[in-house]
């Protein structure tokens, strides 16, 4: 739906023309500014930092801003954000017990460019950066989408490449703000456990959407992913059944794939349901299945309320075992419960206020959105998620 929406937006911009007193055609270009604040609170007792047993308490404060500029057949999109993380479990890398939590931060930015070609093809590309104390990522994107002549089908594909460096030190004055070394648990720093510090990820996203009629849109979406390099987390401990200790070890290659189906239905004009079902598999022997529904009710032209629910289940990786259940003779091992067998559900609700009110002739207040979601896993991990979004648009008139 992302690329279908983008194509429809382009067509709207290209066909939105007016005439001035001299009967000259003009384009209406747009500048959209969106402010988002995400708040995430998590708790559990299976921290991988302490070998699969221990607090997973975590709070993330996530402000971000997105600016989208459209002009003619072009769209430039820029996003800047930060995640400020307060984590009780992160202290346990050094077994610092004097503080209740440790504060860390991740800063990220993404830049995308899209161009419509001959009213059918859209080319898009972009780059992104993400940095925190023990992590740096450089992302590249390149994609294309095509709308059929009757505007009923959309085909799209995108290649994503992520190059990550897991060394610590970029935010530390003692290392001159440069990468220094991998961070291991304090009692395991007597040796280098890995001979690589980089991780590369290559994703191929493919999708097809079909407009069946005025009320129904269906789609199929696929993902193929390949990872290589350091796939383990250096500061995750492993406690073996014989009371010895090591850091997490995982293969240096991972292949993943998913396939999903979506069905969006408009009911009676003011009720919309978005439904999806998807499956996942990788060569760590994890298989997953999810089903999701979001239902939106438009109360009047300005107010929309909606609710959503998602159920997910997955099998355990062949490399996973809980605290003190691993055999020290094994080649690979993890006690990260993200790779364990579990069931989970997420349920939420929210509302959107969309007055599309013009504050001035060329400045409009578009939307105010507030969401809440509750997440729970069968291994007792739970989370509360809040998000707040405010969006404004400014219009520019330029003569052809």
CORLINQUI-V418705 format. One record per residue. RES is the residue in three letters. PHI is phi in whole degrees, -180 to 180 (NA if undefined). NEAR is the number of other ideal C-beta (glycine too) atoms within 8 Angstrom. Layout:
res phi near
RES PHI NEAR
RES PHI NEAR
This chain:
res phi near
UNK NA 9
UNK -59 6
UNK -78 12
UNK -62 11
UNK -62 8
UNK -63 13
UNK -67 13
UNK -62 9
UNK -61 10
UNK -60 12
UNK -63 10
UNK -63 8
UNK -63 13
UNK -69 9
UNK -99 6
UNK -90 8
UNK -125 8
UNK -143 8
UNK -127 7
UNK -92 8
UNK -62 3
UNK -93 4
UNK 61 5
UNK -89 8
UNK -74 8
UNK -131 12
UNK -102 12
UNK -105 11
UNK -96 13
UNK -129 12
UNK -127 12
UNK -102 13
UNK -123 11
UNK -127 12
UNK -109 10
UNK -131 13
UNK -128 9
UNK -112 11
UNK -129 11
UNK -127 12
UNK -128 10
UNK -130 11
UNK -148 10
UNK 178 14
UNK -136 8
UNK -132 13
UNK -67 13
UNK -71 15
UNK -62 13
UNK -109 10
UNK 80 14
UNK 94 12
UNK -138 10
UNK 140 11
UNK -66 9
UNK -114 12
UNK -62 11
UNK -156 13
UNK -130 12
UNK -124 12
UNK -106 8
UNK -129 13
UNK -81 10
UNK -155 12
UNK -139 11
UNK -127 11
UNK -122 11
UNK -125 12
UNK -116 11
UNK -112 12
UNK -151 8
UNK 62 7
UNK -96 7
UNK -119 10
UNK -136 13
UNK -114 9
UNK -126 14
UNK -130 11
UNK -130 12
UNK -137 7
UNK -156 12
UNK -147 10
UNK -118 10
UNK -96 10
UNK -114 12
UNK -112 11
UNK -128 12
UNK -71 11
UNK -73 13
UNK -63 11
UNK -57 13
UNK -75 11
UNK -59 10
UNK -108 7
UNK 52 8
UNK -81 8
UNK -105 5
UNK -84 3
UNK -115 7
UNK -76 3
UNK -161 11
UNK -123 10
UNK -101 7
UNK -135 10
UNK -149 11
UNK -122 11
UNK -113 9
UNK -144 13
UNK -148 10
UNK -136 11
UNK -132 11
UNK -127 12
UNK -133 11
UNK -131 11
UNK -141 10
UNK -86 11
UNK -115 9
UNK 40 4
UNK 60 7
UNK -135 8
UNK -93 9
UNK -124 15
UNK -98 9
UNK -143 15
UNK -157 9
UNK -178 11
UNK -137 9
UNK -152 13
UNK -133 10
UNK -144 11
UNK -143 11
UNK -146 11
UNK -60 10
UNK -126 9
UNK -164 11
UNK -141 12
UNK -131 12
UNK -122 10
UNK -115 13
UNK -130 10
UNK -132 14
UNK -151 7
UNK -150 12
UNK -148 10
UNK -137 14
UNK -137 10
UNK -104 11
UNK -68 9
UNK -61 4
UNK -88 5
UNK 63 8
UNK -100 6
UNK -125 10
UNK -134 13
UNK -112 8
UNK -149 14
UNK -151 11
UNK -146 12
UNK -104 11
UNK -124 12
UNK -129 11
UNK -122 11
UNK -112 10
UNK -114 13
UNK -121 10
UNK -98 11
UNK -80 12
UNK -91 12
UNK 127 13
UNK -68 12
UNK -110 8
UNK -119 10
UNK -66 5
UNK -66 5
UNK -103 11
UNK 57 5
UNK 58 8
UNK -126 7
UNK -65 10
UNK -117 8
UNK -156 6
UNK -73 12
UNK -99 8
UNK -105 10
UNK -54 11
UNK -57 8
UNK -84 6
UNK -119 12
UNK -94 7
UNK -83 3
UNK -154 5
UNK -91 5
UNK -85 10
UNK -128 9
UNK -104 3
UNK -134 7
UNK -132 9
UNK -115 10
UNK -138 12
UNK -120 11
UNK -127 11
UNK -125 10
UNK -117 12
UNK -124 11
UNK -107 13
UNK -129 9
UNK -151 13
UNK -142 10
UNK -121 12
UNK -132 9
UNK -84 9
UNK -79 7
UNK -162 5
UNK -66 3
UNK -115 7
UNK -133 10
UNK -131 12
UNK -121 11
UNK -155 12
UNK -128 10
UNK -135 12
UNK -130 11
UNK -136 12
UNK -120 8
UNK -138 12
UNK -132 10
UNK -123 13
UNK -145 8
UNK 111 10
UNK -81 11
UNK -94 10
UNK -82 11
UNK -99 7
UNK -58 13
UNK -100 11
UNK -89 14
UNK -82 15
UNK -128 14
UNK -102 13
UNK -85 12
UNK -67 8
UNK -95 5
UNK 72 7
UNK -85 7
UNK -140 10
UNK -155 12
UNK -99 13
UNK -57 15
UNK -129 11
UNK -135 11
UNK -57 8
UNK -90 8
UNK -137 9
UNK -145 13
UNK -117 9
UNK -134 13
UNK -153 11
UNK -145 10
UNK -141 10
UNK -136 11
UNK -127 11
UNK -130 12
UNK -141 11
UNK -105 12
UNK -130 10
UNK -97 9
UNK -116 8
UNK 57 4
UNK 82 6
UNK -118 6
UNK -127 11
UNK -125 10
UNK -117 11
UNK -119 11
UNK -125 11
UNK -147 12
UNK -143 10
UNK -150 11
UNK -128 11
UNK -142 13
UNK -154 9
UNK -145 10
UNK -85 7
UNK -89 11
UNK 73 9
UNK -90 12
UNK -124 9
UNK -138 11
UNK -145 11
UNK -137 13
UNK -139 8
UNK -145 11
UNK -141 11
UNK -129 10
UNK -121 11
UNK -116 11
UNK -118 9
UNK -89 11
UNK -70 7
UNK -152 5
UNK -58 4
UNK -104 6
UNK -115 10
UNK -133 10
UNK -118 11
UNK -154 12
UNK -134 10
UNK -146 13
UNK -146 10
UNK -140 11
UNK -120 10
UNK -139 11
UNK -138 9
UNK -146 11
UNK -88 7
UNK -86 10
UNK -68 10
UNK -68 6
UNK -98 10
UNK -93 11
UNK -155 7
UNK -71 9
UNK -53 8
UNK 60 9
UNK -115 6
UNK -84 12
UNK -90 6
UNK -66 9
UNK -85 3
UNK -69 7
UNK -82 3
UNK -126 8
UNK -163 11
UNK -150 16
UNK -119 17
UNK -81 12
UNK -71 14
UNK -66 5
UNK -103 11
UNK -93 11
UNK -81 5
UNK -162 10
UNK -117 8
UNK -147 11
UNK -141 10
UNK -133 12
UNK -134 9
UNK -158 12
UNK -153 9
UNK -174 11
UNK -145 10
UNK -130 11
UNK -108 9
UNK -126 11
UNK -77 6
UNK 45 7
UNK -92 6
UNK -82 8
UNK -74 6
UNK -135 5
UNK -60 4
UNK -122 8
UNK -131 10
UNK -131 11
UNK -89 7
UNK -92 9
UNK -144 9
UNK -132 9
UNK -128 12
UNK -131 10
UNK -128 11
UNK -139 10
UNK -135 10
UNK -116 11
UNK -124 12
UNK -146 9
UNK -112 12
UNK -69 6
UNK -96 9
UNK 77 8
UNK -76 13
UNK -138 11
UNK -153 11
UNK -117 10
UNK -129 14
UNK -122 10
UNK -145 11
UNK -131 9
UNK -131 11
UNK -129 9
UNK -131 11
UNK -129 11
UNK -130 11
UNK -118 10
UNK -109 11
UNK -127 10
UNK -108 10
UNK -132 8
UNK -73 7
UNK -73 6
